[in-house]
Amino acid sequence: MNNNQIKNPKTEVPTGIALNDKDYLDSLLSCLKEMVKNYATVLTEASNESLYQQYKTMFENYSDLQREAFELMFRKGWYVLEKAEGQKINTKFQTLSKELADLNA
């Protein structure tokens, strides 16, 4: 087992040409991620407050659904995360902190 991975025990699904639960969830998650990205763009381009509020509600709903789909896939062991090394995290933090300081200068 790779000690750099964060995962749950994998729920086995049938293999072969027929779609299985993992395939359906993977497709759903991809679609929801794309929809969330698109709604984020739409929010920046809404022409009035009423339209903005409607888009914001839809964005929040799709974001919640995307998170639920991800969590379900993670619980079933179909989504694996990698642990980041402490040094890698510190380096990224320093880079972003410098960029923020540059923006505020």
C-alpha positions as CSV (number, residue, x, y, z in Angstrom):
1,M,0.0,0.0,0.0
2,N,1.2,3.5,-0.9
3,N,1.6,5.5,2.4
4,N,1.2,8.7,0.4
5,Q,-2.4,7.9,-0.6
6,I,-5.5,8.7,1.3
7,K,-8.3,6.3,0.4
8,N,-11.1,4.1,1.6
9,P,-11.5,0.4,0.8
10,K,-12.6,0.1,-2.8
11,T,-16.1,-1.1,-3.6
12,E,-15.8,-3.6,-6.4
13,V,-18.0,-3.1,-9.5
14,P,-18.5,-5.4,-12.5
15,T,-16.0,-5.0,-15.3
16,G,-16.7,-5.2,-19.0
17,I,-18.3,-3.1,-21.6
18,A,-21.5,-2.4,-19.6
19,L,-21.5,0.8,-17.5
20,N,-21.4,0.2,-13.7
21,D,-22.1,2.5,-10.7
22,K,-18.6,3.8,-10.7
23,D,-18.8,4.8,-14.4
24,Y,-22.1,6.6,-13.8
25,L,-20.8,8.5,-10.8
26,D,-17.6,9.4,-12.5
27,S,-19.6,10.8,-15.4
28,L,-21.9,12.7,-13.1
29,L,-19.0,14.2,-11.1
30,S,-17.3,15.3,-14.4
31,C,-20.5,17.0,-15.5
32,L,-21.1,18.7,-12.2
33,K,-17.5,20.0,-12.1
34,E,-18.0,21.5,-15.5
35,M,-21.4,23.0,-14.6
36,V,-19.9,24.6,-11.4
37,K,-17.1,26.1,-13.5
38,N,-19.6,27.5,-16.1
39,Y,-21.9,28.9,-13.4
40,A,-18.9,30.6,-11.8
41,T,-18.3,32.4,-15.1
42,V,-21.9,33.2,-15.6
43,L,-21.9,34.9,-12.1
44,T,-19.3,37.3,-13.2
45,E,-21.3,38.2,-16.3
46,A,-24.9,38.5,-14.9
47,S,-26.5,41.7,-16.2
48,N,-28.6,42.5,-13.1
49,E,-29.0,41.7,-9.5
50,S,-32.1,39.4,-9.9
51,L,-30.4,37.3,-12.5
52,Y,-27.2,37.2,-10.4
53,Q,-29.2,35.9,-7.4
54,Q,-30.8,33.2,-9.5
55,Y,-27.5,32.1,-11.0
56,K,-25.9,32.2,-7.5
57,T,-28.6,29.8,-6.1
58,M,-28.0,27.4,-9.0
59,F,-24.3,27.6,-8.6
60,E,-24.6,26.8,-4.9
61,N,-26.9,23.9,-5.6
62,Y,-24.6,22.4,-8.2
63,S,-21.6,22.9,-6.0
64,D,-23.3,21.0,-3.2
65,L,-24.2,18.2,-5.6
66,Q,-20.7,18.1,-6.9
67,R,-19.4,17.8,-3.3
68,E,-21.8,15.0,-2.5
69,A,-20.8,13.0,-5.7
70,F,-17.1,13.4,-4.8
71,E,-17.7,12.3,-1.2
72,L,-19.7,9.3,-2.3
73,M,-16.9,8.3,-4.7
74,F,-14.3,8.8,-2.0
75,R,-16.3,6.7,0.5
76,K,-16.5,3.9,-2.0
77,G,-12.8,4.0,-2.7
78,W,-13.2,5.2,-6.2
79,Y,-11.4,8.5,-5.6
80,V,-7.9,8.5,-4.2
81,L,-6.1,11.5,-2.8
82,E,-2.4,12.0,-2.5
83,K,-0.8,13.2,0.7
84,A,1.3,16.3,0.1
85,E,4.7,16.5,1.7
86,G,5.2,19.1,4.4
87,Q,7.9,20.8,2.4
88,K,5.8,21.0,-0.7
89,I,3.0,22.6,1.3
90,N,5.4,25.1,2.9
91,T,6.9,26.0,-0.5
92,K,3.5,26.6,-2.0
93,F,2.4,28.7,1.0
94,Q,5.5,30.9,0.7
95,T,4.9,31.4,-3.0
96,L,1.3,32.3,-2.6
97,S,2.1,34.6,0.4
98,K,4.7,36.4,-1.7
99,E,2.2,36.8,-4.6
100,L,-0.4,38.2,-2.1
101,A,2.1,40.6,-0.7
102,D,3.1,41.8,-4.2
103,L,-0.6,42.4,-5.0
104,N,-1.1,44.5,-1.9
105,A,2.1,46.5,-2.5
